[in-house]
Amino acid sequence: MSELTIFYDGRCALCSTEMKRLKELDLNNRITLANIFADDFAKRHPTVNVEDANRILHGMRGSGELIYGLDVTVLAWTLVGKGKWVAPLRWPIVKQLADAAYIFFARHRQQISRLMTRSSAITKCDFKIDS
């Protein structure tokens, strides 16, 4: 069992790119990835509501505790040894601003992704998920 399962939007090019990068850095297999739009997602993860996970990033610690938004992001990057780069996102005053910015990004991620990548989605994911 991994220390964190991330339930991400596999249709979002930016999201998929971030997940691919995380898995490249996850040398100790501490993170499991689950695309919320995979055909078998509901069967494999019946306790995670896809609509909710599509609104805000969901993660599940190895203990079964659900975490959300930037808490998932910070834990994930910490698990792959890059925590010092994201730790400020949880500092008291920064946390409020960062969470508001994340909610804006989450709502508009498809449009932001298209603008930044000139693509609506990554069509071929060559990294392992749900491991």
Accessible surface in RSA format (square Angstrom, percent):
REM  Atomic radii and reference values for relative SASA: ProtOr
REM  Chains: A
REM  Algorithm: Lee & Richards
REM  Probe-radius: 1.40
REM  Slices: 20
REM RES _ NUM      All-atoms   Total-Side   Main-Chain    Non-polar    All polar
REM                ABS   REL    ABS   REL    ABS   REL    ABS   REL    ABS   REL
RES MET A   1   214.86 111.3 122.64  81.2  92.22 219.6 120.86 102.8  93.99 124.5
RES SER A   2    17.76  15.0   6.23   8.3  11.52  26.5   7.40  15.8  10.36  14.5
RES GLU A   3    78.72  45.2  71.93  54.4   6.79  16.2  38.46  74.4  40.25  32.9
RES LEU A   4     0.22   0.1   0.00   0.0   0.22   0.6   0.22   0.2   0.00   0.0
RES THR A   5    22.44  16.0  22.25  22.6   0.20   0.5   2.53   3.4  19.91  30.1
RES ILE A   6     1.07   0.6   1.07   0.8   0.00   0.0   1.07   0.8   0.00   0.0
RES PHE A   7     1.70   0.9   1.49   0.9   0.21   0.6   1.49   0.9   0.21   0.6
RES TYR A   8     4.02   1.9   2.59   1.5   1.44   3.7   2.57   1.9   1.46   1.8
RES ASP A   9     7.72   5.4   4.10   4.1   3.62   8.6   4.04   9.5   3.68   3.7
RES GLY A  10     8.32  10.3   0.00   N/A   8.32  10.3   0.67   1.8   7.65  17.1
RES ARG A  11   117.12  49.2 114.78  58.5   2.34   5.6  51.35  70.2  65.78  39.9
RES CYS A  12     0.00   0.0   0.00   0.0   0.00   0.0   0.00   0.0   0.00   0.0
RES ALA A  13     2.33   2.1   2.33   3.6   0.00   0.0   2.33   3.3   0.00   0.0
RES LEU A  14    41.69  23.2  36.71  26.3   4.98  12.5  37.12  26.1   4.57  12.3
RES CYS A  15    17.29  13.1  13.97  15.6   3.32   7.8   5.73  14.5  11.56  12.5
RES SER A  16     0.00   0.0   0.00   0.0   0.00   0.0   0.00   0.0   0.00   0.0
RES THR A  17    69.85  49.7  68.73  69.7   1.12   2.7  59.11  79.4  10.74  16.2
RES GLU A  18    57.68  33.1  52.17  39.5   5.51  13.1  21.01  40.6  36.67  29.9
RES MET A  19     6.39   3.3   6.39   4.2   0.00   0.0   6.39   5.4   0.00   0.0
RES LYS A  20    74.69  36.4  74.57  45.8   0.12   0.3  33.18  29.9  41.51  44.2
RES ARG A  21   110.24  46.3 109.44  55.8   0.80   1.9  35.57  48.6  74.67  45.3
RES LEU A  22     1.04   0.6   1.04   0.7   0.00   0.0   1.04   0.7   0.00   0.0
RES LYS A  23    30.70  15.0  17.73  10.9  12.97  30.9  17.88  16.1  12.82  13.7
RES GLU A  24    91.61  52.6  68.54  51.9  23.07  54.9  43.26  83.7  48.36  39.5
RES LEU A  25    39.59  22.0  30.41  21.8   9.18  23.1  31.35  22.0   8.23  22.2
RES ASP A  26     7.25   5.1   0.65   0.6   6.60  15.6   1.48   3.5   5.77   5.8
RES LEU A  27   152.25  84.8 122.69  87.8  29.56  74.3 126.73  89.0  25.53  68.7
RES ASN A  28   118.47  81.7  94.34  91.2  24.14  58.1  20.45  49.2  98.02  94.7
RES ASN A  29   106.15  73.2  92.85  89.7  13.31  32.0  23.70  57.1  82.45  79.7
RES ARG A  30    76.99  32.3  75.04  38.3   1.95   4.7  13.81  18.9  63.18  38.3
RES ILE A  31     1.32   0.8   0.00   0.0   1.32   3.2   0.00   0.0   1.32   3.6
RES THR A  32    14.70  10.5  14.70  14.9   0.00   0.0   9.75  13.1   4.95   7.5
RES LEU A  33     0.39   0.2   0.00   0.0   0.39   1.0   0.00   0.0   0.39   1.1
RES ALA A  34     0.04   0.0   0.00   0.0   0.04   0.1   0.04   0.1   0.00   0.0
RES ASN A  35    26.48  18.3  26.08  25.2   0.40   1.0   0.01   0.0  26.47  25.6
RES ILE A  36     3.71   2.1   0.07   0.0   3.64   8.8   0.07   0.0   3.64   9.9
RES PHE A  37    64.53  32.3  38.50  23.8  26.03  67.7  42.76  25.9  21.76  62.3
RES ALA A  38    28.65  26.3  14.04  21.7  14.61  33.2  21.50  30.3   7.15  18.9
RES ASP A  39   158.99 111.4 117.41 116.9  41.57  98.3  43.23 101.7 115.75 115.4
RES ASP A  40    61.08  42.8  56.38  56.1   4.70  11.1  29.91  70.4  31.18  31.1
RES PHE A  41     3.75   1.9   2.92   1.8   0.83   2.2   3.73   2.3   0.03   0.1
RES ALA A  42    69.42  63.8  61.99  95.7   7.44  16.9  63.74  89.8   5.68  15.1
RES LYS A  43   179.38  87.5 151.33  92.8  28.05  66.8 104.27  93.9  75.11  80.0
RES ARG A  44   119.28  50.1  92.11  47.0  27.17  64.7  26.25  35.9  93.04  56.4
RES HIS A  45    34.35  18.8  31.37  21.8   2.98   7.6  23.39  24.1  10.96  12.8
RES PRO A  46   106.47  77.6  74.12  67.6  32.35 117.6  78.08  64.5  28.39 176.4
RES THR A  47   109.85  78.1  80.72  81.8  29.13  69.4  81.16 109.0  28.69  43.4
RES VAL A  48     9.06   6.0   0.37   0.3   8.69  20.9   2.02   1.8   7.04  19.1
RES ASN A  49    81.96  56.5  69.03  66.7  12.92  31.1  23.74  57.1  58.21  56.3
RES VAL A  50    47.24  31.1  42.94  38.9   4.30  10.4  42.94  37.3   4.30  11.7
RES GLU A  51   119.46  68.6 115.87  87.7   3.58   8.5  38.94  75.3  80.51  65.7
RES ASP A  52    58.33  40.9  57.43  57.2   0.91   2.1  12.16  28.6  46.17  46.0
RES ALA A  53     6.21   5.7   0.00   0.0   6.21  14.1   0.00   0.0   6.21  16.4
RES ASN A  54    45.51  31.4  42.31  40.9   3.20   7.7   1.44   3.5  44.07  42.6
RES ARG A  55   147.33  61.9 136.00  69.3  11.33  27.0  72.48  99.1  74.85  45.4
RES ILE A  56    49.42  28.1  47.97  35.7   1.45   3.5  49.30  35.5   0.12   0.3
RES LEU A  57    28.62  15.9  25.12  18.0   3.50   8.8  27.50  19.3   1.12   3.0
RES HIS A  58    11.79   6.4  11.79   8.2   0.00   0.0   3.64   3.8   8.15   9.5
RES GLY A  59     0.00   0.0   0.00   N/A   0.00   0.0   0.00   0.0   0.00   0.0
RES MET A  60    47.86  24.8  46.34  30.7   1.53   3.6  17.74  15.1  30.12  39.9
RES ARG A  61    93.70  39.3  91.04  46.4   2.66   6.3  15.60  21.3  78.11  47.3
RES GLY A  62    30.17  37.2   0.00   N/A  30.17  37.2  16.64  45.7  13.53  30.3
RES SER A  63    99.63  84.2  51.22  68.4  48.41 111.5  59.24 126.2  40.39  56.6
RES GLY A  64    39.88  49.2   0.00   N/A  39.88  49.2  23.64  64.9  16.23  36.4
RES GLU A  65    93.42  53.6  81.79  61.9  11.63  27.7  39.39  76.2  54.03  44.1
RES LEU A  66    57.65  32.1  42.28  30.2  15.38  38.7  42.28  29.7  15.38  41.4
RES ILE A  67    13.60   7.7  11.22   8.4   2.38   5.7  13.60   9.8   0.00   0.0
RES TYR A  68    96.77  45.2  90.32  51.4   6.45  16.8  65.93  49.5  30.85  38.0
RES GLY A  69     2.98   3.7   0.00   N/A   2.98   3.7   2.98   8.2   0.00   0.0
RES LEU A  70    20.86  11.6  18.13  13.0   2.73   6.9  18.13  12.7   2.73   7.3
RES ASP A  71    59.95  42.0  54.58  54.3   5.37  12.7  12.97  30.5  46.99  46.9
RES VAL A  72     0.20   0.1   0.20   0.2   0.00   0.0   0.20   0.2   0.00   0.0
RES THR A  73    21.72  15.4  19.39  19.7   2.33   5.6  14.93  20.1   6.79  10.3
RES VAL A  74    19.88  13.1  19.88  18.0   0.00   0.0  19.88  17.3   0.00   0.0
RES LEU A  75    33.76  18.8  30.60  21.9   3.16   7.9  33.38  23.4   0.38   1.0
RES ALA A  76     0.50   0.5   0.50   0.8   0.00   0.0   0.50   0.7   0.00   0.0
RES TRP A  77    38.14  15.3  38.14  18.5   0.00   0.0  33.27  17.7   4.86   7.9
RES THR A  78    67.45  48.0  58.42  59.2   9.03  21.5  52.62  70.7  14.83  22.4
RES LEU A  79    17.26   9.6   9.94   7.1   7.32  18.4  10.65   7.5   6.61  17.8
RES VAL A  80    17.83  11.7   0.00   0.0  17.83  43.0   5.85   5.1  11.97  32.5
RES GLY A  81    62.07  76.5   0.00   N/A  62.07  76.5  35.40  97.2  26.67  59.7
RES LYS A  82    77.37  37.7  77.23  47.4   0.15   0.3  23.06  20.8  54.31  57.9
RES GLY A  83    12.14  15.0   0.00   N/A  12.14  15.0   8.31  22.8   3.84   8.6
RES LYS A  84   155.83  76.0 130.57  80.1  25.26  60.1  81.97  73.8  73.86  78.7
RES TRP A  85   177.40  71.2 152.95  74.0  24.45  57.4 144.39  77.0  33.01  53.6
RES VAL A  86    20.97  13.8  20.90  18.9   0.07   0.2  20.97  18.2   0.00   0.0
RES ALA A  87    41.82  38.4  38.13  58.8   3.69   8.4  40.25  56.7   1.57   4.2
RES PRO A  88    42.78  31.2  42.78  39.0   0.00   0.0  42.78  35.3   0.00   0.0
RES LEU A  89    50.65  28.2  50.65  36.2   0.00   0.0  50.65  35.6   0.00   0.0
RES ARG A  90    53.76  22.6  39.05  19.9  14.71  35.0  36.59  50.0  17.17  10.4
RES TRP A  91   145.21  58.3 144.41  69.9   0.80   1.9 128.34  68.4  16.87  27.4
RES PRO A  92   113.61  82.8 100.23  91.4  13.38  48.6 107.90  89.1   5.70  35.5
RES ILE A  93   135.50  77.1 132.08  98.4   3.42   8.2 133.00  95.8   2.50   6.8
RES VAL A  94    56.96  37.5  56.94  51.5   0.02   0.1  56.96  49.5   0.00   0.0
RES LYS A  95    76.57  37.4  76.57  47.0   0.00   0.0  47.72  42.9  28.85  30.7
RES GLN A  96   136.28  76.2 125.37  91.6  10.92  26.0  40.78  86.8  95.51  72.4
RES LEU A  97   125.79  70.1 121.01  86.6   4.78  12.0 121.75  85.5   4.03  10.9
RES ALA A  98    13.25  12.2   4.67   7.2   8.59  19.5  11.86  16.7   1.39   3.7
RES ASP A  99    42.04  29.4  41.43  41.2   0.61   1.4  24.91  58.6  17.13  17.1
RES ALA A 100    64.53  59.3  49.93  77.1  14.60  33.2  57.56  81.1   6.97  18.5
RES ALA A 101    62.98  57.9  50.53  78.0  12.45  28.3  58.80  82.8   4.18  11.1
RES TYR A 102    28.93  13.5  23.82  13.6   5.11  13.3  23.06  17.3   5.87   7.2
RES ILE A 103    58.43  33.3  58.42  43.5   0.02   0.0  58.42  42.1   0.02   0.1
RES PHE A 104   120.85  60.5 119.64  74.1   1.21   3.2 120.39  73.0   0.47   1.3
RES PHE A 105    61.11  30.6  61.11  37.9   0.00   0.0  61.11  37.0   0.00   0.0
RES ALA A 106     4.33   4.0   1.87   2.9   2.46   5.6   2.19   3.1   2.14   5.7
RES ARG A 107   176.67  74.2 144.37  73.6  32.31  76.9  50.42  68.9 126.25  76.5
RES HIS A 108    66.86  36.5  66.86  46.5   0.00   0.0  45.56  47.0  21.30  24.8
RES ARG A 109    24.41  10.2  24.13  12.3   0.28   0.7   8.75  12.0  15.66   9.5
RES GLN A 110    44.53  24.9  43.81  32.0   0.73   1.7  38.13  81.2   6.41   4.9
RES GLN A 111    90.68  50.7  88.83  64.9   1.85   4.4  41.00  87.3  49.68  37.7
RES ILE A 112    40.53  23.1  40.38  30.1   0.15   0.4  40.53  29.2   0.00   0.0
RES SER A 113     0.14   0.1   0.14   0.2   0.00   0.0   0.14   0.3   0.00   0.0
RES ARG A 114   106.70  44.8 101.92  52.0   4.78  11.4  42.58  58.2  64.12  38.9
RES LEU A 115   145.84  81.2 124.54  89.1  21.30  53.5 127.60  89.6  18.25  49.1
RES MET A 116   134.36  69.6  97.83  64.7  36.53  87.0  91.27  77.6  43.09  57.1
RES THR A 117    52.31  37.2  26.81  27.2  25.50  60.8  34.05  45.7  18.26  27.6
RES ARG A 118   221.78  93.1 185.46  94.5  36.33  86.5  69.81  95.4 151.97  92.1
RES SER A 119    43.83  37.0  33.71  45.0  10.11  23.3  31.81  67.7  12.02  16.8
RES SER A 120    69.73  58.9  60.70  81.0   9.03  20.8  28.41  60.5  41.32  57.9
RES ALA A 121    26.51  24.4  21.65  33.4   4.86  11.1  21.65  30.5   4.86  12.9
RES ILE A 122    56.31  32.0  42.61  31.7  13.70  33.0  46.79  33.7   9.51  25.8
RES THR A 123   140.27  99.8  99.33 100.7  40.94  97.6  77.22 103.7  63.06  95.3
RES LYS A 124   155.28  75.8 139.88  85.8  15.40  36.7 105.33  94.8  49.95  53.2
RES CYS A 125    57.36  43.4  28.17  31.4  29.19  68.6  17.25  43.7  40.12  43.3
RES ASP A 126    92.73  65.0  55.48  55.2  37.26  88.1  27.90  65.7  64.83  64.7
RES PHE A 127    28.84  14.4  11.71   7.3  17.13  44.6  18.63  11.3  10.21  29.2
RES LYS A 128   148.72  72.6 133.98  82.2  14.75  35.1  90.14  81.1  58.59  62.4
RES ILE A 129    58.69  33.4  45.13  33.6  13.57  32.7  45.18  32.5  13.52  36.7
RES ASP A 130    23.37  16.4   7.81   7.8  15.56  36.8   4.49  10.6  18.88  18.8
RES SER A 131    69.24  58.5  17.84  23.8  51.39 118.4  44.87  95.5  24.37  34.1
END  Absolute sums over single chains surface
CHAIN  1 A     7955.6       6552.6       1403.0       4700.8       3254.7
END  Absolute sums over all chains
TOTAL          7955.6       6552.6       1403.0       4700.8       3254.7
